[in-house]
């Protein structure tokens, strides 16, 4: 046998050459035929364009929108992730990093040091698109927060929870309203009534960020301790109360005094409907279909319900996110539906859509508007009043209604002083309704960042020496 | 002992009354204090509003956008799901139902029989927002399609696949280009060159819908048979070729003749970069991190890569969805990353975002523009040419390069004639680039629906009697 000739190889090589030849011929033939057709077509006359140049620019404007949305999302995602990592590294909750990232990309930093880059990354024209994405993101996020709420766990410690939550909400609310006496002549506008303004400042000081708090507790590994469970419960209940209050404020601001009660009535009716009608139906459906396979039909029904509930609250005159949150609380926390929805939505919402919200917040935050010693003193005053109200209120309630010692009471107060993302959502609503000026908005964003980032160091400082080593 | 008094009950009741009292007192006190503050504030004067009435309307316009986006999404989702179920019931792929739903909500049906409802559900102002959502949806969807592609499976049957795919692409492409000779003077406009028009018609006739085909095969339980695997392979490869062709067409249409080669060069460079640089890096990263826990950092990196790749192709001048598709094909099909991403994204994309795309298509489809016997005959001609080209091309290739009998060859041709969603994506790009007129767009949408819905009945009809009973 001749070893030089490997029959399998030559067999493999020849057809390959043959195939390449056929392929080349096909390609060449196709191109030739196409050019023939093209030559025939060159003499054809098409009808006149309906409306040539002006429409052409409007259409080229559309892919531009996508282009800028993509640029903005990338910039926000990457900056947010980098800063989140940095903040986690220095012992801060990552969400602060993401918020700071949004602010850095906005007019406060990038818009100043490199205006051209800021105009490329976040041009004003991209605002509305980013806005809709951000709002959808927040709606989905609030739905997830609602799913995370476990009313059964809250019921066990109802008495302490009620007492602490109430005092931790009422005290900062009243202190905020009192602070409004000072802020109103300086940072509001005459088309906003003092009542709406005071209500809004009160509510925005009494917000606690349930999810950030949950994250801080998990990071420190104390989410299962008595203190951790109590803090989570208080934050969850405080959230619910805060949102109800905010819904009322929005109603008052949107509809003036008489209309506010209509809004309030409709809200109460909707709440009743959700808890007395929808909740039992959902529970029965889920109980019957416990072994149910997850299908796209179920996903579609869940999304439809989510959108409908959001639309209902938006139509009532409070914000769409209340409806999403409510639907989340109505779905049993331990159902497979809740865990599947969380698992499917969480990453997309947290990683892709919430950054759009942070970017929007950053675009609106103009730290530069806070200028001069006096305004920074006001800013400091807001931080002090917010913290004093929240920590003081918690201490008061915890002293009366819990068995915690002073150190744990103080820790609870510091935890409750976490505001994070929730505060930003509230502030954005206030800015959209023009309840607060851009300057006050910037101060409040600063307050939110300051109180949230103070939590971890203060907790560390309160920890007894022995625990630090362990 | 006195049985009337149940100590545990009275113990429970008294504190409850006491708590209610305390709660009432707290609430009343808070309200009273707030009214006191409010009374003090009533005399305060706020600064003048910066720009009162005009801005106010523009801000009230923003929540409106969210409201209308929610209404549109709900309408589209619910209609789509209902029609999908109906179509599945009559043995058609559900996606046709969703597309028909989108068309029914648009000017073709609802806009005629109930213009007020159409203006409420899909007002023109909601178009841009729906557009960005739809485009993000299609980008994510194309990414998922790319993930589903398994190059290893294709390699095994490379020879038959190449032959069948090429003839099933070339024949309808050339027939489409020839058809363009007839269509150009009637349904194009004089600011589009014949070359771009002919290329586009050719490409749009040679598209096969990989995902719809996969669905039909699964529904009939033949996805693992020789015919099924071959059909899937051809569709996948055909898709890839079709998209490359379309990228070329878009390049030609966007940049005229000279620029088209720049676009082509950049596209080739990007393809090379993705397959020669990115693909090995991704493979190495995934191999090293095989046991890797899924974290939000990974999700963030994946999303960032997806957005970057989309942005790159958009910047090159072809469509963002090519970049998404490419990234999908570069990630190994069997990696945990691919399956996790699919699992996390699929429902949201298919259930919530793609319907926005169907609605957008429906808003743009004006079946009413196709009027008179002659235009409907043209429409029929397009359907006939598209089917003849696709089925004929497949028969030709399969006769030469496969061992299938005539029945299986015909079945393969009928399967390849499925166009579905992919065709709509192509048509929307053509309409945006003004390559085709709204009338031709409507005809092509009709063609897409007709060829896709013909697949299942024709297959049924070809099935031998015995198989029908089994």
Interface residues (C-beta under 8 A of the other chain):
Chain A: X15 X19 X23 X26 X30 X33 X34 X37 X38 X40 X41 X42 X44 X45 X46 X47 X48 X49 X50 X52 X55 X56 X59 X62 X63 X65 X66 X67 X69 X70 X71 X73 X74 X77 X78 X81 X85 X128 X129 X131 X132 X133 X135 X136 X159 X162 X166 X167 X170 X173 X174 X177 X178 X180 X181 X184 X185 X186 X187 X188 X189 X190 X191 X192 X194 X195 X197 X198 X199 X202 X296 X297 X299 X300 X303 X304 X307 X308 X310 X311 X314 X315 X320 X343 X344 X345 X347 X348 X350 X351 X352 X432 X433 X434 X437
Chain B: X15 X19 X23 X26 X30 X33 X34 X37 X38 X40 X41 X42 X44 X45 X46 X47 X48 X49 X50 X52 X55 X56 X59 X62 X63 X65 X66 X67 X69 X70 X71 X73 X74 X77 X78 X81 X85 X128 X129 X131 X132 X133 X135 X136 X159 X162 X166 X167 X170 X173 X174 X177 X178 X180 X181 X184 X185 X186 X187 X188 X189 X190 X191 X192 X194 X195 X197 X198 X199 X202 X296 X297 X299 X300 X303 X304 X307 X308 X310 X311 X314 X315 X320 X343 X344 X345 X347 X348 X350 X351 X352 X432 X433 X434 X437
